[in-house]
Amino acid sequence: MKPPRKFERVAVLVRKEFQQAFRDPRILRVVFAAPVIQLLVFGYAVSTDIRDTPTILVDHDRSQVSRELADVLVSSGYFAIVERADRGADIVDALDHGRAQVGVEIPAGFARDLASGSGAQVQILLDGTNSNTALVARGYAERIIQSWSAGAAGTATPARQARIELRERAWFNPELASRNYNVPAVLGAIILLICQLLTALAVVREREIGTLEQLMVSPLEPAELIAGKTIPFALLGLVDLGLVTAVARLWFHVPFEGSVFVFLLASVLFLLSGLGLGLFLSTVSSTQQEAFMGSFLLFMPTMLLSGFMFPVSSMPRVFQILTLANPLRHYLEIVRGVFLKGAGFEAFWPQLLALAVMGSGVLVLAATRFHKRLS
């Protein structure tokens, strides 16, 4: 039994798109090389972890106990004492001129106050120019000093024992490695950009070289033309998905605790949004340059309102509402939950439903506009 003619026509157009894509070395670089390079760059560069933060120390006490505290800060790996001074004003000068990002000042009588049990004070000054680094450094310093003062290493005297023992445990990401949180999010951003950009450029390229008119007068119906233009890039998007997921697992060793089925289902639904946005851009662009610029113009707000860099909960209320219409936000919640928490369908069905509605809605809207443009 022969397949329907519609299926044959779409299959021919899909084959033609693949042949055209693989003949162009630029497309091959965008599809296969760019995602891996972007993931490697983002995986190493986008990090909220701090290591060897330049620190200036002013020790007015000059006791064995104060030297012990300084050694504990350095041995943690989070702080590196690059300068020692005698005056508190030297901390301000070092922070002002960028020689240090953290200043630690230990007052005179620190060991005596600690031994008496009346409570000792340590002053920590931070360069708030980079607020994220300052917040993370402050948190690390507070935890290290609290653990040391409570005798976490088993060397504390009875006078230094804390009345309340604080035990902390981070679930799902015990090392608190920002890479485990950021790399899955980069995966979603790359897939969106690739699918959106390739779909927009492919259709606009046909218009630029004049072959779109030839396709319009061919036996292809508008729906078949749209399917033939989007299916190849959906398949390439899935290939990219497997490629960057392999890099995330094998190179960055990001844990994958959840269901492969939920991950693939969410990715397919998310691809609909990327393809729809690309098709929509092709209807408002006359040249490939316009489509390229439009992709990045649309991509940046999508990234900023997705929770990729900033928690959605910290945004103003009006922007929190706007993020609900952002498919990348819902996809990142699923990907991070699948990778780190091992959560399944029962935890993410609202996000999956949102992706299905938005993906199909954007694709239908773009296809309708594209149909009218052809007409």
N, C-alpha and C positions, 0 to 999 in steps of 0.2 A: 504493500500500500504506500503510495507516494505521499510525502508530507504536504500540508496545505501550501498553496502558492504564497500566501502571506508570510508563512514561516520561511520559505525559501528566499523570498526577497530580503527579509530582515537578516537572514544568515549571510547572504551575499554582502550586504552592506556592513555587517559586523566584521566579516573577513577582510573587506576592503579597508576598514578603519584600522584593523590590526596591521595589515601590510603597510599602510601609510605611516603608522606610528613607528613601526620597527625599522622603516627605511630612514627615518629622521634621527640622527644621533643625539640631537638636542632633547627630543622627547624621551629617548632612552635614559639620558642623564637625569632628567627630571623625575622619571618614574622609579629608577632603581638606585642611582647614586645619591641624589639629593636627600631622600628620606633618611638614609643611613647617616650621611654627614650631619644633617640637622639633629638627629637623635643623639649622636655622639657629642656634638657641640653643646646642645641643651643639657644633656645628661651630666656633663662635667661643669658647665658654666652656671647653669641655673641651680643654685644650691643655697640653702639658708643655714647650712652648717658653718661653723667657724673653727679655724685651726690656727694656732700660733698667732693669736691677736697681739699686736704690739702693745706692750704694757709698760708703764713707768711706775716704779715703786718708791715710796717715801716711807722709810721705817724710822720713826722717832724713838721707838722702844729699844731696838738693837739687842733683843734678848733671844735666847734659844727658841722660845715659843714663837716669837714673831718670824724668825728665820724658818721655822718649821711650816708656818702658814704660807710663806712665800714659796717654799719648795713644793708644797701640795698644789698650789695654783699652777706652777710650771709643769709638774709631773703629769697633770691632767691632760696636757697636750692642747688645751684650748687657749692658753695664755703663754706668751714669751716675753720675759722681762728684757726690754731693750735698753732701759735706762734706769739708773738708781740716783736718787737725789736726796737732799737734806731739807729742802723747804717745800711747803705746800704750794707756793707760787710756781714752782718749777713744773708741777702737774698741769697747771693752766697753760703755761707757755708751751709745753709739749703737745697738748691737745690742740692749741691754736695753730701751731705750725705743722701739724700732721705727723709729728715724729712718733706719736702713740695714739691709740684709740681708746685705751682704758688706763685710768690712773687709780692706784691703790695706796691709801694713806693709813698707816698704822700709828695710832697716837702713843705718846709716852705713857708708861704705866699699864700697857696692854696686858702683859703677863700677870702683873699684880691683880688687876681687876678680874682677869679670867680665873685666877687661882682662888680669889675670895668668894667667887660665886655670885658677886653683885652684878655681873654682866659687863662685857667688854664691847667696845665699838670699833668698827672698821669702816672707813669711808671709801666708797667706790665712785669715781667720776668717769663719765662716758662721753665720747664724742657722738652727739646725736645727729650729725649730718646724714649718716646712713642709719635711719631709725631701726631697720630690721636687724642690722649687726649689733646695734646698741642693746636692743631688747634681748636678743639671744645671748649676748655676752653677759648681761646683767643676770639673766636666769641661770647661766652656768656658774657664775661667780657666787651667787646666793646658795645654790645647791652644794657647791664644793665647800664653802665656808661652814654651812650648817652641818654637813656630814663630818667635817673635821672637828668642829666644836663638840659634836655629840660623840666623838670617839669612834667613828665608823671603822677606822683602821685598827682599833683595839689598843691604841696608845694613849688614850685620854685618861686623865686623872679623875678621881671621883668628883672633884669640884667642877670638872668640865662636862659632866654627864648631863644631857638635856632631860628635862622633866617629861617631855613628850617625844616619843620615838616616831619619826615620820618614815613610813615605808612607801615608796612609789613604785608603780609598775605600769609600763606602757603596753597596752594591748595592740596586736596586729602589726606593730612596727617597733619591736623592743629596743632597737638601737637608735630610734628616733632619727634615722637617716633620711634626709630630705630627698635624696635620689629616689628612694622607693616610692615617694609621693609624687615627685615631679615627672619621672620618666613615663609612667602610664598616661599622664596628662599630655605630654609631648606627642605620644602616639596618636591621640585623638586629633590634636591640632594639625599634625602632618597629613593625616588621611583626609581631613576636611579641605585643606589647602590644595592638595594634589588633585582630588576629584573635582573640586570647584574650578580650579584653574584649567585643567586639561579639557573639561567639557566646554567651557566658555571659548577657549582658544580653537578647539576643533571646529565648532560651528562657524565662528567668525572667519576662520581661515578659508572655509568653503565659500563664504561670501566675498572675501577679498579677491580670491583667484577666479571667481566667476563660475565655479562648479555647483554652487547652491542652486542656481537657476536651472542647470541641467537636471539636478535631482528633482526639482519641482515639476518638471515636465515629463519625468519618468513615470512608470506605472506605480511607483511608491506612493502610498497614502501618507498624510502627515503623521499619523500615529506610528506607522512603520519607520518613517524617517527619524522620528524622535527616539524610538526604541533602538534603531541601528546606531544612533549617535551616542546613546547613554550606556548601553550594555557593555561595550568594550571597556569603558573607563570604570564601570562598576567592577568588572573582573580584574582590571589592573589595580583598582583600589584594594581589592581583597588580597592580591599578590603582595602589595605594599604592606598590608596589615600583617600578613604572615612574616614578611621580611623584618619589619621593625619590632614585632613581638619576639622574634628569635634573637635579635640583637639585645633587646631589653632583658631577656632571660639568660642568654649565654654570655653576654659581655658584661652587663651591669648586675647580673644575678638578682634581679628583682623577683621576689617570690610571686608565684601564681597559685593561689589557694582555692580558687572558685571553679565554676562550671565552664567548660569550653563552649557548651551549647549556648548558655546565656551570653557569653562574650561574643560569639559569632552572630547571634540573633540581634543583639544591640548594635553590632557593627554594621550589619546589613541595613537595619532601619536607619542608622545614622548616615549611611552612604546615600540614601534617598534624599536627604536634606542637601548633602554636598552636590549631588547631581542636579537637583532642582535649582539650587542657587547658581550653579554654572550655566544651566540652560537659560535661566532668567537674565543673567548678565549678557548672554549672547544676543538677547533680543533688544538690549539697550546699547549695544556696542557696535560700531561700524568697522573698527579695525582691531587687530590683535593687541595693539598698544593700549587702546581704550579698555579692552577686556582684561588685560594684565593689571592695569592701574585700578580698575573697578574691583578686581578680586582682592587686592590688598586693602583698598578702602573699606570693603565689607569685612575683611578678615580681622582687622585690628579691633573694632568694637566687639566682634564676636569673641575674640580672645579675652579682652578686658572684662567682659560681662559673663564669663564662664566659670569663674572661680579658679582659673588656672594659676594666676599669680596672687590674687587677693581673695580672701574668704568672702563668699557672698553675704554672710551674716554681718560683716563689717561695713557693707555698703549702705548708703542711704536707702530708706524704705522704697522710694520710687524706683531706684535701680534694682533693688531686690525683686520687685514685681516685673520689671523688664526682663530680667534673666530667665523668667519662666518661659519666655518665648524664644529662648536661645537653645537650639538643639545640642550645642557643645556642652552646655552646663549639665544637661541630663546624662549625656554620654560619659562625661568625666566622673560623675557620681557612680555610674555603673562600673566603669573600668577600674577605678580606684577600689571600689568595694569588692569586685571580683578578684583583682590581683592580691590585695592585702587582707581582706576580711574573709574571703571564701563564701560570701553571701550568695544566695541563689535567686531564683525567679520570684519567690514569695516576698523577698525584700525589695525588689526593683521593678515590680510590675507597674507602679505609677510612672516611673521614668520610661519604661519600655512603651507604655501606652502613649505617653507624650511624644516620644520619638516617632512612633507610627503615625500619629495624627499630623504632626508637623512635617514629617518627611513626605507623606502622601499629599498633604495639602500644598506644600511648596512645589512639588513636582507637577501636580495637576495644574496649578496656577501658571507655572512657567510653560508647561506644554500648551495650555490654552492661548497664552500670549504668543508663543512661537507659532502656533497654528494660524493665528490671525495675521502675524507678520508674513507668513508664507502666502496667505490668501491675498 
